[in-house]
């Protein structure tokens, strides 16, 4: 994804497309960490110190729980197979 470098007073800025802002739940005034990398610049949102859980995080956690439950489901038929504990 490409964007343009723009003038902001004596500085320069980068416009972040709406889909990226929504994906990472960024809004005006949020802190962004800028890191120098060998092949470019890395922009990372600074984690917000609140207890809200994002939809994406909730979905990921529920999917992991469902996958684990499905994995153990096949073991339910093993109980009572004649083997002693």
MOPAC internal coordinates of N, CA, C and O (Angstrom, degrees):
PM7 1SCF
backbone

  N    0.0000 0     0.00 0     0.00 0    0    0    0
  C    1.4443 1     0.00 0     0.00 0    1    0    0
  C    1.5251 1   107.53 1     0.00 0    2    1    0
  O    1.2310 1   120.08 1   -47.83 1    3    2    1
  N    1.2863 1   117.46 1   132.17 1    3    2    1
  C    1.4664 1   122.68 1  -179.60 1    5    3    2
  C    1.5146 1   110.53 1  -108.76 1    6    5    3
  O    1.2310 1   120.74 1   -27.09 1    7    6    5
  N    1.3297 1   116.20 1   152.91 1    7    6    5
  C    1.4505 1   123.03 1   175.57 1    9    7    6
  C    1.5230 1   108.03 1  -146.68 1   10    9    7
  O    1.2310 1   120.17 1    -6.06 1   11   10    9
  N    1.3040 1   117.28 1   173.94 1   11   10    9
  C    1.4704 1   121.94 1  -177.42 1   13   11   10
  C    1.5279 1   110.97 1  -107.49 1   14   13   11
  O    1.2310 1   121.32 1   -32.66 1   15   14   13
  N    1.3104 1   115.07 1   147.34 1   15   14   13
  C    1.4438 1   122.46 1   171.46 1   17   15   14
  C    1.5277 1   106.54 1   -84.28 1   18   17   15
  O    1.2310 1   120.02 1   -49.98 1   19   18   17
  N    1.3441 1   117.56 1   130.02 1   19   18   17
  C    1.4673 1   120.70 1  -176.92 1   21   19   18
  C    1.5247 1   110.28 1  -122.69 1   22   21   19
  O    1.2310 1   121.12 1   -22.18 1   23   22   21
  N    1.3360 1   115.46 1   157.82 1   23   22   21
  C    1.4609 1   121.49 1   177.84 1   25   23   22
  C    1.5215 1   108.72 1   -84.41 1   26   25   23
  O    1.2310 1   121.10 1   -47.55 1   27   26   25
  N    1.3477 1   115.50 1   132.45 1   27   26   25
  C    1.4613 1   122.68 1   173.67 1   29   27   26
  C    1.5225 1   105.95 1  -131.52 1   30   29   27
  O    1.2310 1   120.36 1   -85.89 1   31   30   29
  N    1.3295 1   116.91 1    94.11 1   31   30   29
  C    1.4613 1   121.44 1  -174.17 1   33   31   30
  C    1.5184 1   109.09 1    64.69 1   34   33   31
  O    1.2310 1   120.17 1    53.41 1   35   34   33
  N    1.3417 1   117.29 1  -126.59 1   35   34   33
  C    1.4637 1   121.89 1   177.33 1   37   35   34
  C    1.5223 1   111.74 1   -89.41 1   38   37   35
  O    1.2310 1   120.36 1   177.61 1   39   38   37
  N    1.3210 1   116.92 1    -2.39 1   39   38   37
  C    1.4644 1   121.50 1  -177.90 1   41   39   38
  C    1.5218 1   110.49 1  -103.21 1   42   41   39
  O    1.2310 1   121.03 1     3.33 1   43   42   41
  N    1.3122 1   115.63 1  -176.67 1   43   42   41
  C    1.4633 1   122.09 1   174.87 1   45   43   42
  C    1.5221 1   107.40 1  -128.14 1   46   45   43
  O    1.2310 1   120.85 1   -27.39 1   47   46   45
  N    1.3187 1   115.98 1   152.61 1   47   46   45
  C    1.4579 1   120.93 1  -179.63 1   49   47   46
  C    1.5106 1   110.83 1  -137.82 1   50   49   47
  O    1.2310 1   121.25 1   -12.15 1   51   50   49
  N    1.3154 1   115.21 1   167.85 1   51   50   49
  C    1.4526 1   122.11 1   178.66 1   53   51   50
  C    1.5169 1   107.53 1  -118.60 1   54   53   51
  O    1.2310 1   120.38 1   -47.25 1   55   54   53
  N    1.3199 1   116.87 1   132.75 1   55   54   53
  C    1.4602 1   120.75 1   175.50 1   57   55   54
  C    1.5217 1   108.12 1   -85.05 1   58   57   55
  O    1.2310 1   121.16 1   -52.44 1   59   58   57
  N    1.3108 1   115.39 1   127.56 1   59   58   57
  C    1.4615 1   120.84 1   179.55 1   61   59   58
  C    1.5269 1   107.70 1  -100.80 1   62   61   59
  O    1.2310 1   120.29 1   -56.28 1   63   62   61
  N    1.3240 1   117.05 1   123.72 1   63   62   61
  C    1.4669 1   120.23 1  -177.88 1   65   63   62
  C    1.5366 1   112.70 1   -60.91 1   66   65   63
  O    1.2310 1   120.80 1   -28.86 1   67   66   65
  N    1.3163 1   116.08 1   151.14 1   67   66   65
  C    1.4563 1   122.91 1  -176.98 1   69   67   66
  C    1.5272 1   112.42 1   -54.37 1   70   69   67
  O    1.2310 1   119.99 1   137.11 1   71   70   69
  N    1.3351 1   117.63 1   -42.89 1   71   70   69
  C    1.4705 1   119.11 1  -177.43 1   73   71   70
  C    1.5218 1   111.98 1   -61.73 1   74   73   71
  O    1.2310 1   119.93 1   145.69 1   75   74   73
  N    1.3233 1   117.75 1   -34.31 1   75   74   73
  C    1.4698 1   121.32 1   177.21 1   77   75   74
  C    1.5281 1   109.69 1   -71.40 1   78   77   75
  O    1.2310 1   120.36 1   138.22 1   79   78   77
  N    1.3349 1   116.92 1   -41.78 1   79   78   77
  C    1.4639 1   120.80 1   178.00 1   81   79   78
  C    1.5207 1   110.78 1   -59.08 1   82   81   79
  O    1.2310 1   120.57 1   136.04 1   83   82   81
  N    1.3297 1   116.51 1   -43.96 1   83   82   81
  C    1.4638 1   120.77 1  -179.66 1   85   83   82
  C    1.5299 1   111.31 1   -68.93 1   86   85   83
  O    1.2310 1   120.37 1   138.65 1   87   86   85
  N    1.3235 1   116.90 1   -41.35 1   87   86   85
  C    1.4590 1   121.19 1  -178.55 1   89   87   86
  C    1.5264 1   111.69 1   -59.47 1   90   89   87
  O    1.2310 1   120.79 1   137.07 1   91   90   89
  N    1.3252 1   116.09 1   -42.93 1   91   90   89
  C    1.4621 1   120.73 1  -177.51 1   93   91   90
  C    1.5283 1   112.67 1  -100.13 1   94   93   91
  O    1.2310 1   120.67 1  -169.60 1   95   94   93
  N    1.3300 1   116.32 1    10.40 1   95   94   93
  C    1.4615 1   123.00 1   178.35 1   97   95   94
  C    1.5223 1   112.09 1    50.94 1   98   97   95
  O    1.2310 1   121.17 1  -130.22 1   99   98   97
  N    1.3267 1   115.36 1    49.78 1   99   98   97
  C    1.4632 1   121.67 1   179.11 1  101   99   98
  C    1.5175 1   109.80 1   -96.77 1  102  101   99
  O    1.2310 1   121.21 1   -35.45 1  103  102  101
  N    1.3217 1   115.30 1   144.55 1  103  102  101
  C    1.4575 1   120.08 1   174.72 1  105  103  102
  C    1.5230 1   108.94 1  -142.19 1  106  105  103
  O    1.2310 1   121.22 1   -12.09 1  107  106  105
  N    1.3111 1   115.26 1   167.91 1  107  106  105
  C    1.4599 1   120.87 1  -177.42 1  109  107  106
  C    1.5236 1   110.20 1   -55.52 1  110  109  107
  O    1.2310 1   120.80 1   -47.31 1  111  110  109
  N    1.3196 1   116.08 1   132.69 1  111  110  109
  C    1.4546 1   121.66 1   179.79 1  113  111  110
  C    1.5178 1   114.25 1    95.64 1  114  113  111
  O    1.2310 1   119.73 1   168.94 1  115  114  113
  N    1.3423 1   118.11 1   -11.06 1  115  114  113
  C    1.4665 1   120.50 1   177.93 1  117  115  114
  C    1.5266 1   109.78 1   -68.00 1  118  117  115
  O    1.2310 1   120.62 1   -29.78 1  119  118  117
  N    1.3156 1   116.42 1   150.22 1  119  118  117
  C    1.4557 1   121.98 1   178.55 1  121  119  118
  C    1.5246 1   110.40 1   -84.01 1  122  121  119
  O    1.2310 1   121.10 1   -41.92 1  123  122  121
  N    1.3252 1   115.50 1   138.08 1  123  122  121
  C    1.4594 1   123.21 1   178.39 1  125  123  122
  C    1.5249 1   107.63 1  -124.78 1  126  125  123
  O    1.2310 1   120.62 1   -49.54 1  127  126  125
  N    1.3221 1   116.43 1   130.46 1  127  126  125
  C    1.4605 1   121.14 1   176.40 1  129  127  126
  C    1.5279 1   108.59 1   -90.44 1  130  129  127
  O    1.2310 1   120.55 1   -47.68 1  131  130  129
  N    1.3236 1   116.56 1   132.32 1  131  130  129
  C    1.4567 1   122.48 1   178.26 1  133  131  130
  C    1.5186 1   108.35 1  -110.39 1  134  133  131
  O    1.2310 1   120.69 1   -56.43 1  135  134  133
  N    1.3378 1   116.29 1   123.57 1  135  134  133
  C    1.4654 1   120.97 1   179.59 1  137  135  134
  C    1.5164 1   110.08 1  -121.47 1  138  137  135
  O    1.2310 1   120.96 1   -41.66 1  139  138  137
  N    1.3337 1   115.76 1   138.34 1  139  138  137
  C    1.4589 1   120.23 1   174.26 1  141  139  138
  C    1.5129 1   108.90 1   -82.73 1  142  141  139
  O    1.2310 1   120.66 1   -47.47 1  143  142  141
  N    1.3021 1   116.35 1   132.53 1  143  142  141
  C    1.4602 1   122.67 1   176.99 1  145  143  142
  C    1.5125 1   108.59 1  -121.92 1  146  145  143
  O    1.2310 1   120.65 1   -15.89 1  147  146  145
  N    1.3004 1   116.36 1   164.11 1  147  146  145
  C    1.4582 1   121.08 1  -179.24 1  149  147  146
  C    1.5319 1   111.45 1   -57.97 1  150  149  147
  O    1.2310 1   120.80 1   139.32 1  151  150  149
  N    1.3328 1   116.08 1   -40.68 1  151  150  149
  C    1.4669 1   119.25 1  -175.63 1  153  151  150
  C    1.5191 1   113.37 1  -107.94 1  154  153  151
  O    1.2310 1   119.03 1  -165.31 1  155  154  153
  N    1.3423 1   119.46 1    14.69 1  155  154  153
  C    1.4588 1   119.88 1   178.04 1  157  155  154
  C    1.5153 1   112.94 1   160.01 1  158  157  155
  O    1.2310 1   121.73 1    24.33 1  159  158  157
  N    1.3109 1   114.30 1  -155.67 1  159  158  157
  C    1.4590 1   122.83 1  -177.49 1  161  159  158
  C    1.5206 1   108.10 1  -116.68 1  162  161  159
  O    1.2310 1   120.35 1   -41.24 1  163  162  161
  N    1.3196 1   116.94 1   138.76 1  163  162  161
  C    1.4595 1   122.09 1   177.42 1  165  163  162
  C    1.5189 1   108.45 1  -113.38 1  166  165  163
  O    1.2310 1   120.34 1   -55.25 1  167  166  165
  N    1.3377 1   116.96 1   124.75 1  167  166  165
  C    1.4581 1   122.74 1   175.86 1  169  167  166
  C    1.5222 1   107.89 1  -106.02 1  170  169  167
  O    1.2310 1   120.20 1   -54.58 1  171  170  169
  N    1.3284 1   117.22 1   125.42 1  171  170  169
  C    1.4636 1   121.43 1   179.90 1  173  171  170
  C    1.5222 1   109.59 1  -130.23 1  174  173  171
  O    1.2310 1   120.48 1   -44.85 1  175  174  173
  N    1.3372 1   116.69 1   135.15 1  175  174  173
  C    1.4605 1   118.21 1   174.71 1  177  175  174
  C    1.5282 1   109.74 1   -67.12 1  178  177  175
  O    1.2310 1   120.70 1   -40.65 1  179  178  177
  N    1.3169 1   116.26 1   139.35 1  179  178  177
  C    1.4505 1   121.28 1   175.46 1  181  179  178
  C    1.5125 1   106.15 1   -80.11 1  182  181  179
  O    1.2310 1   120.35 1   -50.29 1  183  182  181
  N    1.3366 1   116.94 1   129.71 1  183  182  181
  C    1.4553 1   119.68 1  -175.69 1  185  183  182
  C    1.5251 1   110.30 1   -61.31 1  186  185  183
  O    1.2310 1   121.90 1   -41.56 1  187  186  185
  N    1.3126 1   113.96 1   138.44 1  187  186  185
  C    1.4581 1   120.45 1   179.04 1  189  187  186
  C    1.5176 1   107.76 1   -82.37 1  190  189  187
  O    1.2310 1   120.61 1   -41.11 1  191  190  189
  N    1.2995 1   116.44 1   138.89 1  191  190  189
  C    1.4652 1   120.57 1  -176.91 1  193  191  190
  C    1.5236 1   109.99 1   -92.90 1  194  193  191
  O    1.2310 1   121.13 1  -115.43 1  195  194  193
  N    1.3439 1   115.45 1    64.57 1  195  194  193
  C    1.4545 1   119.08 1   173.98 1  197  195  194
  C    1.5206 1   108.80 1  -133.51 1  198  197  195
  O    1.2310 1   120.74 1   -11.00 1  199  198  197
  N    1.2912 1   116.19 1   169.00 1  199  198  197
  C    1.4594 1   119.81 1  -173.34 1  201  199  198
  C    1.5226 1   112.78 1   -93.04 1  202  201  199
  O    1.2310 1   119.51 1  -171.98 1  203  202  201
  N    1.3370 1   118.55 1     8.02 1  203  202  201
  C    1.4584 1   119.78 1   179.34 1  205  203  202
  C    1.5186 1   109.86 1   -68.13 1  206  205  203
  O    1.2310 1   121.37 1   -39.64 1  207  206  205
  N    1.3119 1   114.99 1   140.36 1  207  206  205
  C    1.4563 1   120.89 1   176.78 1  209  207  206
  C    1.5237 1   106.96 1  -108.67 1  210  209  207
  O    1.2310 1   120.38 1   -48.80 1  211  210  209
  N    1.3074 1   116.87 1   131.20 1  211  210  209
  C    1.4556 1   120.40 1  -178.43 1  213  211  210
  C    1.5191 1   110.55 1   -75.43 1  214  213  211
  O    1.2310 1   121.11 1   -20.99 1  215  214  213
  N    1.3108 1   115.48 1   159.01 1  215  214  213
  C    1.4594 1   121.36 1   176.96 1  217  215  214
  C    1.5256 1   109.91 1   -58.27 1  218  217  215
  O    1.2310 1   120.47 1   135.90 1  219  218  217
  N    1.3224 1   116.70 1   -44.10 1  219  218  217
  C    1.4669 1   120.67 1  -178.19 1  221  219  218
  C    1.5251 1   110.95 1   -61.39 1  222  221  219
  O    1.2310 1   120.04 1   137.38 1  223  222  221
  N    1.3253 1   117.53 1   -42.62 1  223  222  221
  C    1.4664 1   120.89 1   179.54 1  225  223  222
  C    1.5226 1   110.54 1   -66.22 1  226  225  223
  O    1.2310 1   120.32 1   138.53 1  227  226  225
  N    1.3367 1   116.99 1   -41.47 1  227  226  225
  C    1.4628 1   120.45 1   178.34 1  229  227  226
  C    1.5152 1   110.95 1   -62.87 1  230  229  227
  O    1.2310 1   120.50 1   135.71 1  231  230  229
  N    1.3275 1   116.66 1   -44.29 1  231  230  229
  C    1.4582 1   120.99 1  -179.58 1  233  231  230
  C    1.5241 1   110.57 1   -62.61 1  234  233  231
  O    1.2310 1   120.44 1   136.49 1  235  234  233
  N    1.3273 1   116.77 1   -43.51 1  235  234  233
  C    1.4618 1   121.52 1   179.65 1  237  235  234
  C    1.5318 1   110.44 1   -60.12 1  238  237  235
  O    1.2310 1   120.54 1   135.66 1  239  238  237
  N    1.3325 1   116.58 1   -44.34 1  239  238  237
  C    1.4604 1   120.91 1  -179.46 1  241  239  238
  C    1.5329 1   110.79 1   -64.98 1  242  241  239
  O    1.2310 1   120.29 1   137.21 1  243  242  241
  N    1.3333 1   117.06 1   -42.79 1  243  242  241
  C    1.4703 1   120.18 1   179.37 1  245  243  242
  C    1.5216 1   110.64 1   -65.18 1  246  245  243
  O    1.2310 1   119.87 1   141.13 1  247  246  245
  N    1.3217 1   117.86 1   -38.87 1  247  246  245
  C    1.4658 1   121.64 1   179.62 1  249  247  246
  C    1.5257 1   110.41 1   -64.91 1  250  249  247
  O    1.2310 1   120.18 1   139.58 1  251  250  249
  N    1.3258 1   117.26 1   -40.42 1  251  250  249
  C    1.4641 1   121.03 1   178.17 1  253  251  250
  C    1.5271 1   110.83 1   -64.25 1  254  253  251
  O    1.2310 1   120.51 1   138.19 1  255  254  253
  N    1.3387 1   116.63 1   -41.81 1  255  254  253
  C    1.4608 1   120.56 1   178.98 1  257  255  254
  C    1.5256 1   110.60 1   -64.67 1  258  257  255
  O    1.2310 1   120.09 1   138.21 1  259  258  257
  N    1.3382 1   117.43 1   -41.79 1  259  258  257
  C    1.4617 1   121.24 1   179.53 1  261  259  258
  C    1.5233 1   110.84 1   -65.11 1  262  261  259
  O    1.2310 1   120.23 1   140.11 1  263  262  261
  N    1.3199 1   117.16 1   -39.89 1  263  262  261
  C    1.4609 1   120.83 1   179.17 1  265  263  262
  C    1.5250 1   110.49 1   -65.12 1  266  265  263
  O    1.2310 1   120.51 1   139.10 1  267  266  265
  N    1.3222 1   116.64 1   -40.90 1  267  266  265
  C    1.4649 1   119.92 1   178.97 1  269  267  266
  C    1.5222 1   110.72 1   -66.15 1  270  269  267
  O    1.2310 1   120.17 1   138.22 1  271  270  269
  N    1.3395 1   117.28 1   -41.78 1  271  270  269
  C    1.4687 1   120.58 1   178.76 1  273  271  270
  C    1.5242 1   110.41 1   -62.57 1  274  273  271
  O    1.2310 1   120.07 1   138.42 1  275  274  273
  N    1.3192 1   117.48 1   -41.58 1  275  274  273
  C    1.4672 1   121.43 1   179.33 1  277  275  274
  C    1.5217 1   110.76 1   -64.94 1  278  277  275
  O    1.2310 1   120.46 1   143.70 1  279  278  277
  N    1.3194 1   116.72 1   -36.30 1  279  278  277
  C    1.4620 1   121.07 1   179.76 1  281  279  278
  C    1.5314 1   111.08 1   -65.28 1  282  281  279
  O    1.2310 1   120.40 1   139.30 1  283  282  281
  N    1.3264 1   116.84 1   -40.70 1  283  282  281
  C    1.4591 1   121.12 1  -178.42 1  285  283  282
  C    1.5297 1   112.74 1   -81.30 1  286  285  283
  O    1.2310 1   120.35 1   164.69 1  287  286  285
  N    1.3323 1   116.94 1   -15.31 1  287  286  285
  C    1.4539 1   121.27 1  -178.61 1  289  287  286
  C    1.5319 1   111.85 1   -57.99 1  290  289  287
  O    1.2310 1   120.34 1   141.68 1  291  290  289
  N    1.3137 1   116.96 1   -38.32 1  291  290  289
  C    1.4613 1   120.63 1  -179.62 1  293  291  290
  C    1.5264 1   112.16 1   -66.11 1  294  293  291
  O    1.2310 1   119.79 1   158.79 1  295  294  293
  N    1.3140 1   118.00 1   -21.21 1  295  294  293
  C    1.4621 1   121.76 1   179.68 1  297  295  294
  C    1.5246 1   112.02 1   -80.66 1  298  297  295
  O    1.2310 1   119.72 1   164.74 1  299  298  297
  N    1.3423 1   118.14 1   -15.26 1  299  298  297
  C    1.4578 1   120.37 1  -179.30 1  301  299  298
  C    1.5256 1   111.46 1   -60.85 1  302  301  299
  O    1.2310 1   120.13 1   145.97 1  303  302  301
  N    1.3165 1   117.35 1   -34.03 1  303  302  301
  C    1.4545 1   121.04 1   179.96 1  305  303  302
  C    1.5182 1   113.60 1   -75.41 1  306  305  303
  O    1.2310 1   119.53 1   170.06 1  307  306  305
  N    1.2959 1   118.51 1    -9.94 1  307  306  305
  C    1.4532 1   123.08 1  -177.88 1  309  307  306
  C    1.5216 1   110.98 1   -79.95 1  310  309  307
  O    1.2310 1   119.96 1   154.04 1  311  310  309
  N    1.3272 1   117.67 1   -25.96 1  311  310  309
  C    1.4629 1   120.95 1  -179.26 1  313  311  310
  C    1.5307 1   108.87 1   -59.83 1  314  313  311
  O    1.2310 1   120.04 1   -43.94 1  315  314  313
  N    1.2963 1   117.53 1   136.06 1  315  314  313
  C    1.4565 1   121.97 1   179.46 1  317  315  314
  C    1.5107 1   113.09 1    77.95 1  318  317  315
  O    1.2310 1   120.25 1  -151.88 1  319  318  317
  N    1.3091 1   117.12 1    28.12 1  319  318  317
  C    1.4686 1   121.10 1  -178.72 1  321  319  318
  C    1.5220 1   112.85 1   -86.03 1  322  321  319
  O    1.2310 1   120.70 1  -173.11 1  323  322  321
  N    1.3315 1   116.27 1     6.89 1  323  322  321
  C    1.4499 1   119.31 1   178.26 1  325  323  322
  C    1.5106 1   113.89 1    95.49 1  326  325  323
  O    1.2310 1   120.12 1   172.52 1  327  326  325
  N    1.3153 1   117.38 1    -7.48 1  327  326  325
  C    1.4659 1   119.75 1   178.70 1  329  327  326
  C    1.5100 1   108.89 1   -87.34 1  330  329  327
  O    1.2310 1   120.79 1   -38.39 1  331  330  329
  N    1.3083 1   116.10 1   141.61 1  331  330  329
  C    1.4542 1   119.49 1   179.70 1  333  331  330
  C    1.5183 1   109.31 1   -91.21 1  334  333  331
  O    1.2310 1   121.71 1   -26.63 1  335  334  333
  N    1.3326 1   114.32 1   153.37 1  335  334  333
  C    1.4623 1   120.22 1  -179.49 1  337  335  334
  C    1.5020 1   111.68 1   -69.27 1  338  337  335
  O    1.2310 1   120.10 1   180.00 1  339  338  337

